[in-house]
Amino acid sequence: MLGSVEGPHDVKRLDVEELPRLANEIRDLLVDSCSRFGGHLGPNLGVVELTIALHRVFDSPRDPIIWDTGHQAYVHKLLTGRMAGFGALKQEGGLSGYPSQAESEHDFVENSHASTALSYADGLGKAFKLRGERDRTAVAVIGDGALTGGMAWEALNNIAAVKDLPVVIVVNDNGRSYSPTIGGLASHLAKLRVTRRYEDFLEYVKEKIGNVPVLYDALHGFKKGVKDILAPQVMFEDLGLKYVGPIDGHDEQAMEAALRTARDFRGPVIVHALTQKGRGYSPAENHDEDQFHSPGAFDRVTGAEKPKGRIWTDVFSEELVRLGKDREDIVAITAAMLHPTGLAAFRDAFPARTYDVGIAEQHALTSAAGLALGGLHPVVAVYATFLNRAFDQLLMDVALHRLPVTVVLDRAGVTGDDGASHNGMWDLSILQVVPGLRIAVPRDGERLAELLEEAVSVTDGPTVVRFPKGPVAEPVEAAGKLGEMDVLRAGDADVLIVAVGPMARACLDAAVLLDAQGISATVVDPRWVKPLDEALVLAAGAHRMVAVVEDNGRVGGVGDAVARLLRDADVDVPVRTFGIPQEFLEHAKRAVILGRVGLTGQDLARQITEAVARRDQQVRSPSTRN
């Protein structure tokens, strides 16, 4: 049946009796595909019936469906004609793991950072009103903890202010983000999940005293008080939003009825759907940690994940626990990613010193500032791509006060599979402008442990430690020291290669290949890339060229910082930066992308050889002035 679905029109024509079979086929395909390559399985198993109902009620793409976060959109992809590409989900040349405008007109926005869908819907609804398109509705599906983000509530405040705004908000309430959703709002929604008392009570009142107008009117005057006690949905209604629910999100017909009611109201409505993450696949349903939120490849029968080996995150996790045993002032903060960022072990060892703030990176940084003002040393662990959201807080709330806060950036540089929005290629650029900030980039696991300890020992300002996704790099031992930098390979005066963190191995490979071309290269690892070691000035002056290699965007990164350092010191040595082009990268494995952008040893050797040749040509043939 799923194979015959080429778009929402095919979903609409199905008989009600056929829908359970469609749902089962979708779940089978989800499990099969994710078992081979990994993916966001649990969230999508939980939205099967909900997504079917959405496409039977609304007219996508005329009624845009915005997913928050976009990792819940696999079922949406299947129902909009993309079954053929689903077997290569997140693989090179296959479907993206998030909504993608390049794939389909039904992917209205490429939404993969949380808590943004309501703002998109607010703007779309206002645009429909202004353009007189009164038959269109903006639909936002928000769940997996995204309502814990402050931006969602800023949007709700604005949506509620326009009484005829054509916006339907579906709260996909599965009680989870990556793991159980944290915070007061989560507790409120938990109450909603089990509350039917207000509706039952109101029916009782109507039945018993509905024929006594005075008594009924008097009781109606206490409506808000009754609702405060019996039904916490009053929070949404106090904002001016109509509320429908809670609805069983796995009852497709009930969902359809609720969505039609909300659509026909022609004003902002919240539809509260109760769903189960991992629904229909017992290994996911019974997985306490995160209901198979985003597993790697796994055995379909048992659910057992295939071994990943030792990754960078493991090294950070172990070292932070060790540091926590020695220092009681160290506390840890996560933004709804306790396990993915490696803080679970620290939580297990020091539960009172671990804080999960929900999907709220901005709050995480300013809360860390408060903890630091209170005499503690917070370690904030986030994916590099999500630090973008908290830049102002790091700048104005942490750095301005010179507070000892350590930010640990997992999945920095090229991450690959999750696509453009998840590559951590911006941090070394945007963080260069933060006064007093120190940035460490380890090249291997031993250096990660070493630099993390140095970072948390800093008392007069913030520090950042960043490392990539995937297996931890094999140790690269230093051959010597140059100031505080590690010399990885001593060479003659031809080229000084500044290897930023995990690019060290590729730089050493390039140096060997350069030797074969008669070009001698010295390779250094600065360890701390902000501020740069002044010893770099002398080293650069002793070479004919400097090559900086980093897995960050080329604009404004370490290469630009090195060039600025040398200019300020009046060292006239050409600097070449090798990094990631400033463009949004298509999804593929990290190694594939590094090859595409020329960050392998062979590519670097070729490019440096060409640069040296051009430089020599310029020296031999100076321009003639008239």
N, C-alpha and C positions, 0 to 999 in steps of 0.2 A: 504493500500500500504506500509506504514512504517513497518508493521509487517513482510513483505516479504523481507525486506532489512537486510541481514545478513553480509554484508560487502561492500566495495567499488565496487566490481565487479557487484553487483546488482544495484548500482546507475548508473554505466556506461551503463547498458543494457536498461535502461528506455528510452522511446521515449520522445522527447522534450515536446510533448503535455501533458505528465503525470507529469512533474516536478512541475507545480503550485499546483497540488493536494498534492504531496509529501510535499511541503513547508507548505501548510496549515495544514496538519496532524502533522508536526513537531511542529508548533506553538501551536496547540491545546494541544499537550502533554506537552510542556514546561510550559504553563500556568497552566495546571492541576496539574502537579507535584510540581511546585514552590508554588502554592497556598496552598498546604497542609503542606509543610515543610520549605518553604523559599528557597532561592537560588539566583544565579546571573541571574535573568530573563531578564532584559533589554538588556544587552550586547548580549545575545544569540538570542533574537528575531531579533536583528539587523544583524546577520551573517548567516541567514538561506540559502539564495540563494548563498551567497559567498562560504559557506562551500560545498554546493552541487556542485558548479562549480569546486572547488578545487579537489574534489574526482572524478569528471568526466575527468579532465585533467591530474592529476598526479596519480602515481601508488604507493599509500601508502601500506605498510611501506617502500618499496624500495626507494621511494622519501619521505623522512621524512618531516612531516608537524609539525612545531614547533609553539606553540601558546604563544603569549605574550600580555597580561598575560593569564594564563591557564584557568581563569574563563570564557573565551569565547568558551570553547571546548565542551559544552554540545551537540551541533548539531553534531559535529565530533564524539562524543561517540555514538550517535544514528545511524549514518551512518556506523559505524564500528562494528555493531552486538551486541550492549549492551542495546537494548530496554528493555529486560526482567528485568534488574536490575535497570532501571531508576526510577521505582516507589518508591525506597528506597534511592534516591539520598541524600548523606550526612548523611544518617542514619547508625547506627551500622550494619555492615554486608552488606550494600548497596554500590552503586558506590560512589567514591570520587567526590568532587566538582571540582577537578582539574585533569589534565592528570595524569595517574598512570600506570607505567610500569607493575605493578602486574596485572592490568586489561586487558591490550591488547598490542600486538606488535605495534599497530598503535600509541600508546602514546610513542613517541620516548624519550622524556625527561619529567620529572615531574616539569613543569615550572609554578610556582605560584608567584614568585617575579618578579616585572616588569622590563622591559628594558634589558632582558637577551637573548631573542630569536635570535637577530642578531649575537651575539657572538657565540652562538651554531651553527648557520647556516654558519658563516665564517669558523669555524673549520671543520664542516662536509664537506663543499665544497672543502676545501683544502685536506681533507682526500680522497675524491672521486678522485680528480686529481692525487694525489700521487699513489693511488692504481690502476689507469687506468680504473676506473669505469665511463666511459664517458657517460653512459646512465642514470646516476642518477642526481637528482636535489635536493638541500636542499631548502625547502620552509619555510619562516618565515612570520607569520601573526602577525603584530604588530598594536595595536590600544588601545582604551580606555585610551588615554593619555600617553602610555608608551614611545612615542617618545620625551616626555619632560625629560626623564632620560638621564643623561650624558653618561652612559655606551652604550646606543644605538648609540650615535654619535661617540664614540670611535670605535665601530664595523663598522659603515658605512665608516669611514675613511680607515679602513683596507680592507673592502670588495671592495671598489672602486679601490684600488691599484692593484688588480689582474683582468685583463681585461677578462680572460676566466674562471673566477670562476663561477661554476654552481649554482648560488643562485638567487632565485626569492623572492623579498620582497613585501608582500602585505600590504599596509598601509590601515588599516580599519579605515577610517576617519569618525567618528560620532560626532566630535566636543566635546566629553565628556571624562572625566575619571570617577570619581564618580559623579562629577557635571561638569559644563562647563570647558573645559580644559583651563588652564591659561598660559599666557606667549607669548613671541614674536613668537615662532614657531607655537603656536596655531593660532595666527593672520595670519601667513603666509599660513597655511593650509586652513584657512577660505577663503582667497583670491582664493586659488586654487579651492575651491568648486564651485565657480561661474565664473571661467575664461575659456572662449572658444575663446577669441578674437585673440590670436596668430594664432591658426589653421585657423580661418576664414580669417584673414588678409593674411596669406600665400597663401591660395587658391585664394584669390582675386588677389594677385600679379601675381601668375602663370597664371591666366586667362587673365589678362589685358596686361602684358608686358613680358610674358614668351617667346615670339618670338623675343625679343630684348636682345640678350645675354649680351651685355655690361651693359645695365641698370640693368638687373637681377643680374649679378655678383656684380655690385656696391652695390645694395641693400642687397645682401647676406652678404657683408662685414659688414653691420650694424646689422647683425642677433642678436648678443648678446644684443646690445642696444635695439632693438625692443623687444626681449624676456624679458629683464629686465622690460620694461614698461608694456608689455601686458600679460606676463605669468610667474608668480613667480616660476614655476617649474625649472627655470634656476638654483636655488640653488642646486637641486639634480644633475642636469647635470654638474654643475661646479665641483662637486665631482668626476665626471667621471662615473656616473650611468645613464644608459638609463632609461627614464621615459615614462610610458604609463598611460594616463589618463588626467583628472579624468573620472572614469567610474561609472555609476549608479550601485552600489553594490547590488541592488535588481532586476536588469535585468540579469537573470541567463545566458542568451545567450551572452550578451555583456561581462559578466565576463569571460565566457569560452573562447571567442575569444581573450580577452586581455591576459589571462593566457597562452593560447597556443602560442601566439606571444612571450611572455616573456620566456617561456620554450624553444622554438626553437632557441632563440638568442644565447644560450650557453655562457652567460656571465651575470654579475650582472644587474638585471633589477628591477626597482620599479614599481609596479602596484598600482595606487592610486584609491581606491574604496570609493565612498561616500555612507554611510549607515545611517540609522536612528535607534538610540537606542530605544528599545521598540516597534519596527515595528509590526503592526498587532494586537496590544492589546491596545485599546484606553486609559484605565487607565494609562498604562505605557507611551504611547506617550504624554499624557497631564500632566504628572507628572513633574513639573518644577524643583524640587529639584535634582533628579538624574535619571529620567526615569525608576524607579524600578530597580536600579542597583543591589541591593541585599536585597530585602524585606524579612521580616519574613513571617510567614503564613498570608494569606489574603483571603478575600472573592472574589471568582473568578468573580462574576457578577459585583460587585461595585468597586473592587480593594482596598477596605478599609482593612488596616492591622489590625490584631487582637492585642488587647492591650498587651504590653510587661511588663507593670508595671515600677516601678522606678529602673533604673540601675545605676551602678557606674558612667558611663559617665555623667549622668544627674547631679549628685552631683558635679563633677568637673566643668561642664559647668556653673552651678549657682554660685559656689564659685569664679571662675575666673572673672565673670562679677562683682561680689561684690568687689573683690580686685581691678579690673580695675577702678571702680568708685572712690576708695580712692587714687589710685596711677596712675598718668598719665605716669609714666615711664614704666609701664607694656605693652608689646606688645606680640602678638601671632603669631605663625608660624605653618602652616600645609603643608604637602606634598600631596596635592590633596585629602585631606580627611577632609574637613571642617565640614561636618555633622557627619560622623562616629566618629570623635574624640571629638565632643562636642564643637567645636569652633564657630559654626554658631551664637549662641547667643552673643558671644563676638564680632563677626563681625558686627552683627546688631547694637550693642550698640556703638562700636568704629571702624567703617569701615576703618579709616585712620591708625589704629594701628594693623591691621590684614593683614598678608601676606600669600598668597597661592603660593608656589614656584613650583607647579607641582610635578610629581613623581621624586623627587630629594632630598632624605634625606641627602646626603652628603653636597649638597649646603645649605640645610636648617640649618645645624649645624654651618657651617662656616659663613653664613650670620648672624646667631644669634651672633656669636663671634663679627662680625663687629658692630652689633647693640649695643652689650654690651660695646665695646670699645667707642662707641659714646654716652654712658651715659644712656642707657636704660636697662631694665631687660626683656629679651625675655623669653617667655614660648613656648617651642617647643613640640607640641602634636603629638605623633606617636603611632602606634601599636608597642608593645614590639618586635615582630619578625622583624620589619623593622629597628629597631635601629642597628641591626647587620651590616647593610650596611654603617652606618655612624660612626663606632667605631673610625677610625683613626682621623676623624674630631673632635670628642668629646675629644679624647686624646690629639692630638697635636695642635689643633686650639683653643679649649676652655679651657681645663684643664691646659695646659702648661702656658697659660697666666692668670690663676686663675680668669677667667671671671665669673660674676654672670649670668649664664644661667640656667634656670630650664627646664629639660626634663620630660615630663609627659608621662608615658608608659601605655597606655590602653591595655586591653587584655593580661596582663601579666600572666605567669603561664600557666595552661592548658586552651586552648580555645575550643578544642574538634572538632566541626563539620567541620572546614576547614582543618583538617588534619595536617600531620607532619610539613609542612612548616610554619604553622601559630601559632603553640603553642609557647607562649612567655617564654620558659623555659631556655633561655641562658643568659638573662641580668644580673642576680645576680652573675653569674660566670664571664662573660667577664668584667663586670664593677668593679670587686674587684681590678683589677690591675691599675686602674686610680688614680694617686696621687691627693689628695685634693678633691676628689669627695665625696659628702654625698648622701646616699640613704635612702629614707623613704618608709616604707611599711605599709599603714594603714590597720587596721583590720575591719573597718566599715565606714559608711558614715560620721559620726561625726569626726572620726580621719582623714579621707581624707581631709575634710575642714580645720581641725586644722594643719595638716602637710603641706598642700599646702601653707598656710599662712606663716608657719615657713620657708619653702623652698624659697619663693620669698623674704624673709627678709635677706637671706644670701648674703653678698656682696663680699666675698673674694674667691669665687670659685663656680664651678657648683654643682647643686643639681639634684637629680632624685626622682620622686614620681611615684610609680607603683601600679596598681590595676588590678583586673581580669575582665573578661567578665561576663555579666549577671546581675541578680538582686542584688542590694546592700545589704550587710549583715546587719542583725539586730544589733543595738548597743550592745556592750559588755563593760560594765562599769568596771573601774579599782577599785580594792579593796584597793589599796595602791600604793606607789611609792618606787622604788629602784633605786637611782640615778635619771636618766631621763627616766628609764623604767617604764612601768605600770605593777604592780603585779595584775594579774587577779584572782589568787587563791593562798592562802597561805597554805603550807603543811609542813610536817616534813622533815627530812633530807634524804629521800630516793632518789627521782628523781627531778631534776630541768628540766622542759620542757620549752624550748625557742620557743614560738609560733610566727612564722613570718607572720605578717599581717593577711590575710583572713583565715589562718589555725587555728586561735585562737579558733573558736567554736569547731572544731574537737579535739583540744588539751584539752579543758575543758571537752568534752564528755569522752575523754580517761581517764582523771584524776578521774572522777567519777567511771568508771569501774575499774581502778587500786585500788581505795579504797576498792572495794569488794574483791580484791585479797590480801589485807593487805599491799599494797604499797601506801605510801603517796606521792603525787606529788605537787610541787609548779609550777605554770604556770606564766611565765612573757612574756610580749610583748615588745621587745626592741624599737619599733617605728622607730628608726634610726638603720639600720643594717650595715652602714658604715659611720663613724667609729663606732665600738661597744662601748657601755658604759663600763667604767672601773669597774663599780659596779658589772658587770657580773662576774668578777674574784672572788670577795669575796663570791658572791652567789653560784658560782660553787664549791668553796672550802668547803662550808658548806653542800654539798650533796654528795651522794655516786655515782651518775651518772648524766650526762647531756644528754638530748635528744633534738635535734634541728629539728624542723618540718618546711619545706618550700615547696612551689609549684614551685620549680626550679630544674634544674638538680642537682644531688647530688655532682657532681665533681666541686670543686672550688667555691661552693656557700657559703651561710651563715654558714652552718655546718662546713665547712673547716676553715672559718674565726674564728669561736668560738674556734675550736681546736687549731688553731695557737695562738690565744690570750692567752689561758690557758697554752700552752707550753712555750710561751715567759715569762709568769709570774711564771713558775715552779710550776704550780698547776697540780698535778698528779691525775686527775679525768677522767675516761673514758667518751668519747663523742661519741654518736651515732647519725648519720644523717639520717633523714627520708625525702626523696624527690623523685623526678622523676628519674627513671633510664635513663642513657645516651643512649637513643635509639630513633629512629623516631617512634612516636606513631600513630597507626591507628586511623581514625576518629571515634568519638562517642561523646555523650554528656559529658560535663565536669564532672558531678557527676559519670558517668560510668567509665571514665578514672581514676578519683581519687580513685575509688574503686579498679580498676585493679592494681594500683601501690601501694596500701596499705596506702592511706592517708585519711582514715575515722577514726572516734573515736574508733570504735571496733577494726579495724586493728592495730591502733597505740597501744591500750591497750595490745593487744595480743603480739605484737612485743617487747614492752618495758618490759612486764612481763617475756618473754623468755630471754631478755638481762639481766635483773636483776638476774634471776635464774642462768644463765651461770656465771655471775660475782660472785655470792655467792658461786657457786661450785668451782670456781678458788681460792677463798679466803680460803675455807675449805680444799682444796686439792692442796696445792702449789707443784710445780714441784720439784723433788729431783735432786740435783746436785751431780755429782761424783767428 
